[in-house]
Amino acid sequence: MRRLFWIIIFSISMALVEAGVVIYLRDIYYPEGFSFPLAIITTRHFIFEIARETATILMLISVSALIGKRFWEKFAYFLIFFGFWDIFYYIWLKIAIEWPLSLLDWDILFLIPLPWIGPVIAPVTIAIMMILAGLFILFLFKRGYDFRPSFLAWVMTIIGTLIILYSFMRDTGASLHQHMPLPYRYEALIAGEIFYILAMFISWKNTVYKSG
């Protein structure tokens, strides 16, 4: 519980730093308020945004590696870190600039390898699932089980991830050419998350059966 407490504190603090950077960028490129179509940013800002996002992921990985002892324990902490960071990023934006107005507002989610765009509800629900998955893995370790995802679980996780990534990156017109976005494919998000749930269920059965 002490580790989880400090994980949450770190995630919340990191989310505030991230939100602060985004607020400054929006003041520069969206002085009237963030909205689509996307504004064109300078090459220097774009390069540093890519670097910042990469550094953020490396920070989450580094802290998770320091806290966890085994690979899957480290991975579980990473999921929890990422989930709380992503959720509180939007909470800080809501507190600071009263955005998003609703979970259906669109946002730029990530930039690598192409800009990811979609409604806020998509990353938030994924973040919640990441937190639950991380806690689930830690719970299994606490009960004396060695987490053992099966090959089928890996396949389902990959399929779910590809489906969700497609929902974020399919509209290259809106993300690269300043068009208004096409309607979001919520069915793709739901399908991807179902694959995640099935993968965790299969992993649970495989873990309990093999360890037992």
Order of alpha helices (4+ residues) and beta strands (2+ residues): alpha-alpha-alpha-beta-beta-alpha-alpha-alpha-alpha
